[in-house]
Amino acid sequence: MASGTADLNGFVTSDTVDHYDRIVSEAHGIAYVEYTYVHPLGRSEPNQTGLHSDAHVDGMSRVALIIKQRGALAGMQLAHGGGQTEPSLLGGEMPRGASGLPIPAHREPFPAPQPMSGSEIPELIDAYVAAARRAVSAGFDVIEIHAAHGYLLNQWLSPLTNQRSDEHGGSMPACGFRSESCGAFERRSVTRSG
Ligand SMILES: Cc1cc2nc3c(=O)[nH]c(=O)nc-3n(C[C@H](O)[C@H](O)[C@H](O)COP(=O)(O)O)c2cc1C
């Protein structure tokens, strides 16, 4: 659950480590760290944790260590907010989405996102794979891909927000995108050895 303890660049702070120190106990079999953005345009909240660069690994390894010291497995939830965010959180850039449809998932209206271009799709998949590798190198045992709650992968999967006319839309929205991204994890073997 989002702790809102990262700094404004997504780095883990001592508050983040203290938070997991406080909430994880010996009773946990596995403890998941909050939704963590994989790409600079994937941020949904000001103090959200990120794993979008190698510089973020050290801080996250402190969190993984605290969890594992309790005897639990450490889980990481990787996310991208897609259109469920605002330019002010993205250095002024327009949020990206599957289509240009605003996300109907919040009390406040979000601006209509910019539809992702063909070249942004492989970049996004690369960002997920790179973040997953960083999580593994930080010591995490399990990776969860957040594809719900109206965030980007949910936006690809829903006909409410994916009305693309290319191979990433259609009658089974995002099927192509989903199998492409899942396949990327398999083919590019996100393992402890890299
Ligand atoms: C402050 C806050 C932070 C949250 N952070 C996350 C998160 O990081 N990842 C996630 O999947 N859901 C997150 N959620 C959503 C809740 O986990 C979600 O509502 C819950 O799974 C629903 O469970 P319930 O039906 O028992 O309330 C968050 C919710 C709140 C209120």
The ligand as an SDF file (V2000), in Angstrom:
LIG
                    3D

 31 33  0  0  0  0  0  0  0  0999 V2000
   -3.5510    4.8440    0.8200 C   0  0  0  0  0  0  0  0  0  0  0  0
   -3.7580    3.7150   -0.1430 C   0  0  0  0  0  0  0  0  0  0  0  0
   -2.6640    3.2090   -0.8100 C   0  0  0  0  0  0  0  0  0  0  0  0
   -2.8280    2.1470   -1.7110 C   0  0  0  0  0  0  0  0  0  0  0  0
   -1.7390    1.6370   -2.3570 N   0  0  0  0  0  0  0  0  0  0  0  0
   -1.8790    0.5720   -3.1910 C   0  0  0  0  0  0  0  0  0  0  0  0
   -0.7600    0.0110   -3.8540 C   0  0  0  0  0  0  0  0  0  0  0  0
    0.3780    0.4510   -3.7020 O   0  0  0  0  0  0  0  0  0  0  0  0
   -0.9840   -1.0530   -4.6580 N   0  0  0  0  0  0  0  0  0  0  0  0
   -2.2410   -1.5930   -4.8450 C   0  0  0  0  0  0  0  0  0  0  0  0
   -2.3880   -2.5650   -5.5890 O   0  0  0  0  0  0  0  0  0  0  0  0
   -3.2990   -1.0460   -4.2380 N   0  0  0  0  0  0  0  0  0  0  0  0
   -3.1490    0.0020   -3.4240 C   0  0  0  0  0  0  0  0  0  0  0  0
   -4.2250    0.5520   -2.8170 N   0  0  0  0  0  0  0  0  0  0  0  0
   -5.5340   -0.0080   -3.1120 C   0  0  0  0  0  0  0  0  0  0  0  0
   -5.9550   -0.9790   -2.0320 C   0  0  0  0  0  0  0  0  0  0  0  0
   -4.9630   -1.8890   -1.7420 O   0  0  0  0  0  0  0  0  0  0  0  0
   -7.1970   -1.6830   -2.5430 C   0  0  0  0  0  0  0  0  0  0  0  0
   -8.2190   -0.8030   -2.3470 O   0  0  0  0  0  0  0  0  0  0  0  0
   -7.4570   -2.9670   -1.8030 C   0  0  0  0  0  0  0  0  0  0  0  0
   -6.7910   -3.9810   -2.4930 O   0  0  0  0  0  0  0  0  0  0  0  0
   -8.9170   -3.2740   -1.7420 C   0  0  0  0  0  0  0  0  0  0  0  0
   -9.0540   -4.1040   -0.6870 O   0  0  0  0  0  0  0  0  0  0  0  0
  -10.3730   -4.0530    0.1770 P   0  0  0  0  0  0  0  0  0  0  0  0
  -11.4650   -4.3930   -0.7670 O   0  0  0  0  0  0  0  0  0  0  0  0
  -10.1420   -5.0790    1.2340 O   0  0  0  0  0  0  0  0  0  0  0  0
  -10.4540   -2.6580    0.7110 O   0  0  0  0  0  0  0  0  0  0  0  0
   -4.0980    1.5980   -1.9350 C   0  0  0  0  0  0  0  0  0  0  0  0
   -5.1970    2.1360   -1.2510 C   0  0  0  0  0  0  0  0  0  0  0  0
   -5.0310    3.1690   -0.3660 C   0  0  0  0  0  0  0  0  0  0  0  0
   -6.2310    3.7120    0.3480 C   0  0  0  0  0  0  0  0  0  0  0  0
  1  2  1  0
  2  3  1  0
  2 30  2  0
  3  4  2  0
  4  5  1  0
  4 28  1  0
  5  6  2  0
  6  7  1  0
  6 13  1  0
  7  8  2  0
  7  9  1  0
  9 10  1  0
 10 11  2  0
 10 12  1  0
 12 13  2  0
 13 14  1  0
 14 15  1  0
 14 28  1  0
 15 16  1  0
 16 17  1  0
 16 18  1  0
 18 19  1  0
 18 20  1  0
 20 21  1  0
 20 22  1  0
 22 23  1  0
 23 24  1  0
 24 25  2  0
 24 26  1  0
 24 27  1  0
 28 29  2  0
 29 30  1  0
 30 31  1  0
M  END
$$$$
